[in-house]
Amino acid sequence: MACKFSFIIPLFCIFLACSAYQPWPYAFSELDCNFYDETCPQLQAIVRYGVWQAMSKETRIAASLVRLHFHDCIVDGCDASVLLDDTSTFKGEKNALPNRNSARGFEVIDRIKADVEEACPSTVSCADILALATMEAVYLSGGPYWSVPLGRRDSTTASEKSANEQIPSPFESLENITAKFISKGLEIKDVVVLSGAHTIGFAQCFAFQRRLFNFKNTGKPDPTLHSSMVQTLTSICPNGDQSANSKLAPLDSSNEMFDNLYYKNLLNNKGILESDQVLMQSTQGGSMVQYYSMYPNRFSDDFAESMAKMSEIGVLTGQEGVIRKKCGIVN
């Protein structure tokens, strides 16, 4: 039974992470969906309640958690390095350009981690909590449910430099974005599918403002952005107003609901970010955008598969890494 987001948590819909659709072949992974069955059987209930509680206050947090998980995994693997504060020995990822003043959701993961520590001390990694919380956020937004293999361990360091180099920018070419995905074992299909996460959430003005007024020094808006979008976005982000950089524009008109409107917008030149609209520049990318705009169920299924695949990038397992007691600091 699918459970849509509600302010009353549907307890009968809390079930084990491995009891549902398993899109990715876990047989060759050191991760295991049942990893905490004996040591922390209440883990998923704790995580789901924590995410539900956060979303009941601010639905935008769902998109923030998805982004946080992606920014963690794409930088040297899914090891919760993005959650670490700077120390005297390293500059972490929180203040890297792609994350500074934009990455959100740290306090949600911290609260969930505290609850998990109370129930199961020194047992569950922050990396696993972030992976589970992301799935729950998508699911509670009306998106797909997928099995989350568990057993990740946490890193003991982080790198601002790596985050600056490895996280795709909203201003990059499709070629560069695809190359970054491929370097992590992903492919062009994953680029198109995971970009569909922009069906929920917002973008800050600085991420798209250059498309509105002087695109590539032409003195004109980006010709690939529909004129109606130029007008709408200009009203939110006025030209020359630096104070507007952090203002928010919804990524689509149903930004609180996980659906396939994102792809329909791209077909109509209404993708807000350059990195979204460039998907239409390749034959393969454009074909997949067309496909997902027509078949929302296929998008949901493929999104679940790509998220499960992404969540296994560069994981630490066994004796690697640690189980952090607090997600922002090394034990």
C-alpha positions in Angstrom: 0.0 0.0 0.0 1.5 3.3 -1.0 1.5 6.0 1.7 1.4 9.6 0.6 2.7 12.4 2.8 0.4 13.1 5.8 0.7 15.1 9.0 -0.3 11.9 10.8 2.4 9.3 10.2 0.9 6.1 8.8 2.5 3.6 11.1 1.0 0.7 9.3 3.2 1.7 6.3 6.5 1.4 8.2 8.0 -1.8 6.9 11.4 -3.3 6.5 13.7 -1.7 3.9 14.3 -5.0 2.1 10.6 -6.0 1.9 10.0 -3.9 -1.2 11.3 -3.4 -4.8 15.0 -4.3 -5.1 16.1 -2.6 -8.4 19.9 -3.0 -8.0 21.8 -6.3 -7.9 23.1 -6.3 -4.3 24.6 -9.8 -4.6 28.0 -8.4 -5.2 27.8 -5.6 -2.6 29.1 -5.8 0.9 26.0 -3.9 2.0 22.9 -5.7 3.2 19.4 -4.6 3.5 19.0 -6.6 6.7 22.3 -5.2 8.2 20.7 -3.8 11.4 17.9 -6.3 11.9 19.5 -7.6 15.1 21.4 -4.6 16.3 18.9 -1.8 15.6 15.6 -3.2 14.5 13.7 0.1 15.1 16.1 2.0 12.8 13.8 2.6 9.9 10.8 3.7 12.1 13.1 6.2 13.8 14.4 7.6 10.5 10.9 7.8 8.9 9.5 9.6 11.9 12.4 12.1 12.0 11.9 12.9 8.3 8.1 13.1 8.6 8.5 15.4 11.6 10.9 17.7 9.6 8.6 17.7 6.5 5.6 18.5 8.6 7.3 21.8 9.4 8.9 22.5 6.0 8.2 20.3 2.9 11.2 21.9 1.2 13.5 19.8 3.4 12.7 16.7 1.3 14.6 18.2 -1.7 17.4 19.4 0.6 18.0 15.9 1.9 18.1 14.5 -1.6 20.6 17.1 -2.6 22.7 16.5 0.5 22.8 12.7 -0.2 23.9 13.4 -3.8 26.6 15.8 -2.8 27.9 13.3 -0.3 28.0 10.4 -2.7 29.4 12.2 -5.7 32.4 13.4 -3.6 34.6 10.4 -2.9 31.7 8.1 -2.1 28.7 7.8 0.3 30.6 8.2 3.5 28.8 11.1 5.3 31.9 13.3 4.7 29.6 16.2 3.7 28.3 16.3 7.2 31.7 16.9 8.8 32.5 20.4 10.2 35.9 21.9 9.5 38.8 20.9 11.9 42.3 22.0 12.5 43.5 19.2 10.1 41.1 19.6 7.2 38.7 22.0 5.5 35.5 20.0 4.9 32.8 20.1 2.2 30.2 22.3 3.9 31.9 25.4 2.8 32.8 24.3 -0.7 31.3 26.5 -3.4 28.5 24.0 -4.3 27.4 23.7 -0.6 28.2 27.1 1.0 24.9 28.8 2.0 22.9 26.3 0.0 23.4 22.8 1.4 20.7 22.1 4.0 19.3 19.4 6.2 22.2 18.9 8.5 20.1 19.5 11.6 17.5 17.0 10.5 20.2 14.3 10.2 21.7 15.3 13.5 18.3 15.0 15.3 17.7 11.6 13.8 21.2 10.5 14.6 20.6 11.5 18.3 17.5 9.4 18.4 19.2 6.5 16.8 22.1 6.8 19.3 19.7 6.7 22.2 18.1 3.5 20.8 21.2 1.8 19.4 24.4 3.4 20.7 27.5 3.4 18.4 25.8 1.1 15.9 24.4 3.0 12.9 26.5 5.2 10.7 25.6 8.7 9.6 26.0 7.6 6.0 23.3 5.0 6.4 21.0 7.4 8.2 21.4 9.9 5.3 20.7 7.2 2.7 17.6 6.1 4.5 16.4 9.6 5.2 16.7 10.5 1.6 14.6 7.6 0.5 12.0 8.4 3.1 11.9 12.1 2.0 11.2 11.1 -1.6 8.6 8.5 -0.5 6.8 11.0 1.7 6.8 13.5 -1.2 4.7 11.0 -3.3 7.8 9.4 -5.0 9.0 5.8 -5.2 10.1 3.6 -2.4 13.3 1.6 -2.9 15.3 -0.8 -0.8 18.3 0.8 0.9 21.2 -1.6 1.4 22.9 -0.8 4.7 26.3 -1.3 6.4 28.1 1.9 5.3 30.7 3.4 7.6 31.6 7.0 8.1 34.7 8.8 6.9 37.1 10.4 9.3 38.0 13.3 7.0 36.5 15.5 4.2 37.8 17.7 1.4 36.6 21.1 0.3 38.9 20.8 -2.7 37.3 17.5 -3.8 33.8 18.9 -3.4 34.7 21.9 -5.5 36.1 19.6 -8.2 33.6 16.7 -8.2 30.1 18.2 -7.7 28.5 19.1 -11.0 27.8 22.8 -11.4 24.5 24.3 -12.7 26.6 26.1 -15.3 28.5 23.1 -16.7 28.1 21.6 -20.1 26.3 18.2 -20.5 29.7 16.7 -21.5 31.3 17.8 -18.2 28.4 16.7 -16.1 28.2 13.3 -17.8 32.0 12.8 -17.4 31.7 13.4 -13.6 28.9 10.9 -13.4 30.8 8.3 -15.4 33.8 8.7 -13.2 31.6 7.4 -10.3 30.4 4.4 -12.2 27.2 6.0 -13.4 26.0 6.7 -17.0 24.0 9.1 -19.1 20.7 7.5 -18.1 21.6 8.2 -14.4 22.3 11.8 -15.3 18.8 12.2 -16.8 17.0 10.2 -14.1 18.7 11.7 -11.1 18.3 15.2 -12.5 14.6 14.5 -12.2 15.0 15.0 -8.5 14.5 18.7 -9.4 10.8 18.0 -9.6 10.8 19.0 -5.9 12.5 22.0 -4.2 13.8 25.4 -5.1 16.8 27.1 -6.7 18.5 30.2 -5.5 18.7 33.1 -7.9 22.5 33.0 -8.2 22.1 29.5 -9.8 20.2 30.8 -12.8 20.4 34.6 -12.8 22.9 34.8 -15.6 20.4 33.2 -17.9 18.0 36.1 -17.5 19.9 39.3 -18.6 23.3 38.8 -20.2 23.7 35.2 -21.1 27.2 34.5 -22.3 27.8 38.2 -22.8 25.1 38.6 -25.4 23.2 41.2 -23.4 20.1 39.1 -23.8 18.4 36.2 -22.0 19.3 32.6 -22.7 17.5 31.8 -25.9 16.7 28.2 -24.6 14.7 29.6 -21.7 11.0 30.3 -22.5 10.1 33.9 -22.5 7.3 33.4 -19.9 10.0 31.9 -17.6 12.3 34.8 -18.2 9.5 37.2 -17.1 8.6 35.1 -14.0 12.1 34.7 -12.9 13.1 38.3 -13.5 10.4 39.4 -11.1 12.0 37.2 -8.4 15.6 38.0 -9.3 15.9 41.6 -10.5 18.9 42.5 -12.6 21.8 43.9 -10.6 20.2 43.2 -7.3 22.9 41.3 -5.4 20.7 41.0 -2.4 18.4 38.7 -4.5 21.1 36.1 -4.9 19.7 33.9 -2.2 16.0 34.3 -3.1 14.2 31.2 -4.1 12.3 30.1 -7.2 10.4 26.8 -7.4 12.0 24.3 -9.7 8.5 23.5 -11.0 4.9 24.5 -10.2 4.3 21.3 -8.2 7.6 21.6 -6.3 6.2 19.8 -3.2 5.1 16.7 -5.0 7.4 14.2 -6.6 6.1 13.8 -10.2 7.3 14.0 -13.8 6.4 17.7 -14.5 10.2 18.4 -14.6 10.5 16.6 -17.9 7.5 18.3 -19.4 9.0 21.6 -18.5 12.2 20.7 -20.3 10.3 19.9 -23.4 8.8 23.4 -23.3 12.1 25.2 -22.5 11.1 25.8 -19.0 13.9 24.2 -17.1 15.3 26.8 -14.7 18.8 25.5 -14.4 21.2 25.4 -17.4 22.3 21.9 -16.2 18.7 20.8 -16.6 17.9 22.3 -19.9 21.2 21.0 -21.5 19.8 17.5 -21.2 17.8 18.4 -24.4 21.1 19.0 -26.3 21.9 15.4 -26.8 19.8 12.9 -28.8 19.9 10.3 -26.1 19.2 12.8 -23.3 16.4 14.4 -25.3 14.8 11.0 -26.0 14.8 10.1 -22.3 13.3 13.4 -21.3 10.5 12.8 -23.9 10.0 9.2 -22.5 9.8 10.2 -18.9 7.5 13.1 -19.7 5.1 10.5 -21.1 5.5 7.7 -18.6 5.6 8.9 -15.0 5.7 5.3 -13.6 8.8 4.5 -15.6 10.4 7.6 -14.2 9.6 6.6 -10.7 11.0 3.1 -11.2 14.1 4.3 -12.9 14.7 7.0 -10.3 14.5 4.4 -7.5 17.0 2.2 -9.4 19.4 5.1 -10.0 19.2 6.3 -6.4 20.0 2.8 -5.1 22.9 2.6 -7.5 24.2 6.0 -6.5 24.0 5.1 -2.8 26.6 2.4 -3.2 29.3 4.7 -4.7 32.6 4.3 -2.9 31.1 3.1 0.4 33.3 2.2 3.4 32.4 -1.2 4.9 33.8 -3.7 7.3 36.8 -2.3 9.2 37.0 0.8 7.0 36.0 4.2 8.5 34.1 4.5 11.8 30.7 4.8 13.3 30.5 8.5 14.3 28.6 9.2 17.4 27.8 12.7 16.1 27.6 13.3 12.4 29.4 16.7 12.4 32.6 15.5 14.2 35.0 12.6 14.3 34.8 10.5 17.5 
